[in-house]
Amino acid sequence: MKGRVITAYGRHFTVQLEDGSIRHSYMKGKKTGVCVGDYVRLALQGAEEARIEEVLPRENLLYRSDEMRSKQFAANVNQLLIVIAVQPTFSDDLLSRALVGAWSAHIQPFILLNKVDLVEDYPAAKERLKDYANLGVPIIETSTLNPEQLRAQLLPILENKTSLLLGQSAMGKSSILNVIVPDAQAHTQEHSVALDAGKHTTTTTSLYALPKIKGAIIDSPGFQSFGLRHLKAAEVVDGFPEFHDYLHLCKFYNCTHLHEPGCGVLQALKEGKISAKRHEMYERILNECMAPEKY
C-alpha cells in the first residue's frame, strides 16, 4: 500500500492511504528520516496500523539547520506561503532566510502580509517589503476579519498544489489556517503587546487535504530561527535570484561574490542593481555555511 505522511510524532506517523483512509504507522530504528509530506510504502498491520517499509524518492525537502541540530519542515512541497504581519513586527532576517531556503530547494515562495486591517502600522510594513516585491515575490495582503475575501485570495493559489504555511509566532498563521481548513481547529493566541512577540500555538506539523481543489496545505510550528548551514555555496547563490543575471560576468569560475576582482555581482552591487541589504544577508549566510563544524 502507498500513502502520504500527514503527521509525525517521533517514530510514529499518521499516513493517509490512496483511498483516503488513515493508518497509524511506525518505522523501526531510532532515526527514521520520515517527515510530513513524504510518500511512503506501507505493510498493513491489522485493521488500523501499518509499518512504513520505504520512503519514496522526494521532489524536495525544506528544513533548517544550525550548529546544534536540523529541523525538517516538510517534503514534496510545491510552494511556500510565508506569513508575516503588520503587527507584531516581523523579522527581515527570518523572512530573507525563509526565501533563501525556498529558492535553494526550487520551491515557489509567496509572502502573506497579514493583519492589513491595522491601518496605522500598514504603510511601514508595506515599505519594508519593497526589496522583496522588486525581486518578483508575490505579496498577498490578507486579513482574517474578512474570511470570504481571504478564501477567494488563497484557494486559487492552493489548487492542485502542496503548500507549506510557515511563519514566526503571532503572525496569524493559525487564524489563516482556520479560515482555509475550519476542521483544523488550530488554536490561536493573542501575542504579547509588551514583548512584541508571541507564544507558539502549533506544536506539530500537520498536512490537511483540500479535496475540493485537489490540493493540500501543511501547517508547521512557528519558528524563531532559520539556520541554513546545510546549504552548499552554489545553493546559497540559488537563494539570491537577483544575482543570476550577473554570474556569467564573474572573472573566476569559483567566485564567492564577496571580494574577488572582476566579480559581476559586486559590480552590479556597486551600480545599485543589487540591494546592499540583500548582499549583506548573502554574505552572512554564506559565511555561516562555510564555517568549520564545532565539536
C-alpha positions as CSV (number, residue, x, y, z in Angstrom):
1,M,0.0,0.0,0.0
2,K,1.1,3.6,-0.7
3,G,0.2,6.7,1.3
4,R,1.3,10.1,2.4
5,V,2.5,11.1,5.8
6,I,0.2,13.8,7.3
7,T,1.5,14.0,10.9
8,A,4.7,12.9,12.5
9,Y,5.5,12.3,16.2
10,G,9.0,10.8,16.7
11,R,8.9,7.3,15.2
12,H,5.1,7.3,14.9
13,F,3.2,8.8,12.0
14,T,-0.3,9.2,10.6
15,V,-0.5,8.2,7.0
16,Q,-3.3,8.8,4.6
17,L,-3.7,6.0,2.0
18,E,-4.6,6.5,-1.6
19,D,-8.2,5.5,-0.9
20,G,-8.4,8.3,1.7
21,S,-8.3,6.1,4.8
22,I,-6.0,6.8,7.7
23,R,-3.5,4.5,9.2
24,H,-1.4,4.9,12.4
25,S,2.1,3.9,11.3
26,Y,5.5,3.4,12.7
27,M,9.0,2.8,11.4
28,K,11.8,0.7,13.0
29,G,15.0,2.4,14.0
30,K,15.9,5.4,16.1
31,K,16.3,7.8,13.2
32,T,13.6,7.4,10.6
33,G,14.2,10.5,8.5
34,V,10.4,10.4,7.7
35,C,8.6,13.8,7.6
36,V,5.2,15.2,6.8
37,G,4.6,15.3,3.1
38,D,6.6,12.2,2.4
39,Y,5.1,9.5,0.2
40,V,5.7,6.0,1.7
41,R,5.1,2.4,1.0
42,L,3.4,0.5,3.9
43,A,2.9,-3.0,5.2
44,L,-0.5,-3.2,6.8
45,Q,-0.6,-4.4,10.4
46,G,-4.2,-5.3,11.3
47,A,-7.2,-3.1,10.7
48,E,-5.8,0.3,11.8
49,E,-2.0,0.2,11.9
50,A,0.8,-0.1,9.4
51,R,4.6,-0.3,9.2
52,I,6.5,2.1,6.9
53,E,8.7,-0.1,4.7
54,E,10.1,2.6,2.4
55,V,10.2,6.4,1.9
56,L,9.7,7.1,-1.8
57,P,12.0,9.5,-3.6
58,R,11.4,13.1,-2.7
59,E,10.9,16.0,-5.0
60,N,12.4,18.3,-2.4
61,L,12.8,18.8,1.4
62,L,12.6,22.1,3.2
63,Y,14.4,22.2,6.5
64,R,16.5,24.4,8.7
65,S,19.8,23.7,10.4
66,D,22.3,25.3,12.8
67,E,25.4,24.3,14.6
68,M,23.4,22.1,17.0
69,R,20.7,20.4,15.0
70,S,18.4,20.3,12.0
71,K,14.6,20.5,11.9
72,Q,12.6,19.3,9.0
73,F,9.6,21.3,7.8
74,A,8.1,19.2,5.0
75,A,8.8,17.2,1.9
76,N,7.4,17.3,-1.6
77,V,6.2,20.9,-1.4
78,N,5.3,23.0,-4.4
79,Q,5.1,26.4,-2.8
80,L,5.9,28.1,0.5
81,L,3.5,30.6,2.0
82,I,5.4,32.8,4.4
83,V,3.1,34.6,6.9
84,I,4.2,37.9,8.3
85,A,2.0,40.6,9.8
86,V,1.6,44.4,10.1
87,Q,1.9,43.8,13.8
88,P,3.8,42.4,15.7
89,T,7.0,43.5,13.9
90,F,8.2,40.7,11.6
91,S,11.9,39.8,11.3
92,D,13.6,40.8,8.0
93,D,16.3,38.2,8.8
94,L,13.9,35.3,9.2
95,L,11.9,36.3,6.1
96,S,15.0,36.5,4.0
97,R,16.2,33.2,5.3
98,A,12.9,31.5,4.5
99,L,13.0,32.9,1.0
100,V,16.6,31.6,0.5
101,G,15.5,28.2,1.8
102,A,12.6,28.1,-0.6
103,W,14.6,29.2,-3.7
104,S,17.5,26.9,-3.0
105,A,15.0,24.0,-2.8
106,H,13.3,25.2,-6.0
107,I,10.1,26.0,-4.2
108,Q,7.9,28.9,-5.2
109,P,7.6,31.4,-2.3
110,F,4.7,33.7,-1.5
111,I,4.6,36.4,1.2
112,L,1.3,36.8,3.0
113,L,1.2,40.2,4.7
114,N,-1.5,39.5,7.3
115,K,-3.5,41.9,9.6
116,V,-3.6,44.6,6.9
117,D,-6.7,45.9,8.8
118,L,-4.2,47.5,11.3
119,V,-4.2,50.6,9.0
120,E,-1.9,52.7,11.3
121,D,1.0,50.4,11.0
122,Y,0.3,49.1,7.5
123,P,2.4,51.7,5.5
124,A,5.6,50.9,7.4
125,A,5.2,47.2,6.9
126,K,4.5,47.7,3.2
127,E,7.6,49.8,2.9
128,R,9.8,47.1,4.4
129,L,8.6,44.7,1.7
130,K,9.9,46.8,-1.2
131,D,13.0,44.8,-1.8
132,Y,11.1,41.5,-1.9
133,A,8.5,43.0,-4.3
134,N,11.3,44.1,-6.6
135,L,12.5,40.5,-6.7
136,G,9.2,39.5,-8.0
137,V,8.0,37.7,-4.9
138,P,4.2,37.6,-4.9
139,I,2.9,39.6,-1.9
140,I,-0.7,38.9,-0.9
141,E,-2.3,41.2,1.6
142,T,-4.7,39.4,4.0
143,S,-7.0,39.8,6.9
144,T,-8.9,37.1,8.7
145,L,-11.6,39.7,9.6
146,N,-12.9,39.1,6.1
147,P,-12.9,35.2,5.7
148,E,-14.7,35.2,2.4
149,Q,-12.1,37.5,0.8
150,L,-9.3,35.5,2.3
151,R,-10.6,32.3,0.8
152,A,-11.1,34.0,-2.6
153,Q,-7.4,35.2,-2.4
154,L,-5.8,31.9,-1.4
155,L,-7.9,29.0,-2.8
156,P,-6.9,29.6,-6.4
157,I,-3.2,29.6,-5.3
158,L,-3.6,26.4,-3.3
159,E,-5.4,24.5,-6.1
160,N,-3.5,21.4,-7.3
161,K,-0.6,22.3,-5.1
162,T,1.0,21.2,-1.8
163,S,1.6,24.4,0.1
164,L,3.6,24.9,3.3
165,L,2.3,27.6,5.6
166,L,5.2,29.0,7.6
167,G,5.8,32.0,9.8
168,Q,7.0,33.4,13.1
169,S,4.8,33.1,16.1
170,A,1.9,35.6,16.5
171,M,1.7,36.5,12.8
172,G,-1.8,35.0,12.5
173,K,-0.8,31.8,10.7
174,S,-3.2,29.6,12.7
175,S,-6.0,32.0,12.1
176,I,-5.4,31.8,8.3
177,L,-5.4,28.0,8.5
178,N,-8.7,28.0,10.4
179,V,-10.3,30.0,7.6
180,I,-9.0,27.7,4.9
181,V,-9.5,24.5,6.9
182,P,-12.2,25.0,9.5
183,D,-11.8,21.4,10.7
184,A,-8.2,22.0,11.7
185,Q,-9.4,23.9,14.8
186,A,-6.0,25.4,15.2
187,H,-5.6,27.2,18.4
188,T,-4.8,30.9,18.2
189,Q,-3.3,33.1,21.0
190,E,-3.1,36.8,21.4
191,H,0.5,38.0,21.1
192,S,2.1,39.8,24.0
193,V,2.0,43.5,23.1
194,A,4.6,44.3,25.8
195,L,7.1,41.8,24.3
196,D,6.1,42.5,20.7
197,A,6.2,38.7,20.2
198,G,4.0,35.6,20.6
199,K,4.0,32.1,22.0
200,H,3.9,29.0,19.9
201,T,0.4,27.9,19.2
202,T,1.2,25.0,16.8
203,T,3.3,22.2,18.3
204,T,3.5,19.7,15.4
205,T,3.5,19.8,11.6
206,S,0.3,18.6,10.0
207,L,-0.9,18.1,6.4
208,Y,-4.6,18.9,5.6
209,A,-6.1,17.7,2.4
210,L,-8.2,20.2,0.3
211,P,-10.2,17.7,-1.8
212,K,-12.4,20.3,-3.5
213,I,-9.5,22.0,-5.1
214,K,-7.2,18.9,-5.2
215,G,-4.6,20.5,-3.0
216,A,-3.0,20.2,0.4
217,I,-1.8,22.6,3.0
218,I,0.9,21.9,5.6
219,D,0.9,23.8,8.8
220,S,4.2,24.0,10.7
221,P,5.0,25.3,14.2
222,G,6.1,29.0,14.4
223,F,9.8,29.5,14.3
224,Q,12.2,32.0,15.8
225,S,15.3,30.9,13.9
226,F,16.1,29.7,10.4
227,G,19.6,28.3,10.1
228,L,20.8,27.3,6.6
229,R,24.1,25.6,7.4
230,H,23.2,22.6,5.3
231,L,23.4,24.7,2.1
232,K,26.4,24.5,-0.2
233,A,27.8,27.7,-1.7
234,A,26.0,27.2,-5.0
235,E,22.7,26.6,-3.2
236,V,23.1,29.9,-1.3
237,V,23.6,31.6,-4.6
238,D,20.4,30.0,-5.9
239,G,18.7,31.6,-2.9
240,F,19.5,35.1,-4.3
241,P,17.9,35.2,-7.8
242,E,18.9,38.8,-8.3
243,F,22.5,37.6,-8.7
244,H,21.7,35.3,-11.6
245,D,21.9,37.9,-14.4
246,Y,25.5,38.8,-13.4
247,L,27.1,35.5,-12.6
248,H,28.4,34.9,-16.1
249,L,30.3,38.2,-15.8
250,C,32.5,36.9,-13.0
251,K,36.2,36.5,-13.9
252,F,36.7,33.4,-11.8
253,Y,34.6,30.3,-12.1
254,N,34.7,29.7,-8.3
255,C,33.9,33.3,-7.4
256,T,32.3,33.8,-4.0
257,H,30.9,37.2,-4.9
258,L,32.4,38.7,-1.7
259,H,35.8,40.2,-2.6
260,E,37.1,38.9,-5.9
261,P,38.3,41.3,-8.6
262,G,36.2,41.1,-11.8
263,C,33.1,39.9,-10.0
264,G,29.9,40.6,-11.9
265,V,27.8,40.5,-8.7
266,L,30.0,43.0,-6.9
267,Q,29.9,45.3,-9.9
268,A,26.1,45.2,-10.0
269,L,26.1,45.9,-6.3
270,K,28.3,48.9,-6.9
271,E,26.0,50.2,-9.6
272,G,22.9,49.8,-7.3
273,K,21.4,47.0,-9.3
274,I,21.6,44.7,-6.3
275,S,20.4,45.8,-2.8
276,A,23.2,46.3,-0.3
277,K,21.0,44.9,2.4
278,R,20.4,41.7,0.4
279,H,24.1,41.3,-0.4
280,E,24.9,41.7,3.3
281,M,22.4,38.9,4.0
282,Y,24.1,36.7,1.4
283,E,27.5,37.3,3.0
284,R,26.2,36.4,6.4
285,I,24.5,33.2,5.2
286,L,27.5,32.1,3.1
287,N,29.9,32.7,6.0
288,E,27.7,30.6,8.3
289,C,27.5,27.7,5.7
290,M,31.3,27.8,5.1
291,A,32.3,27.9,8.8
292,P,34.0,24.8,10.1
293,E,32.0,22.4,12.3
294,K,32.4,22.9,16.0
295,Y,33.0,19.8,18.1
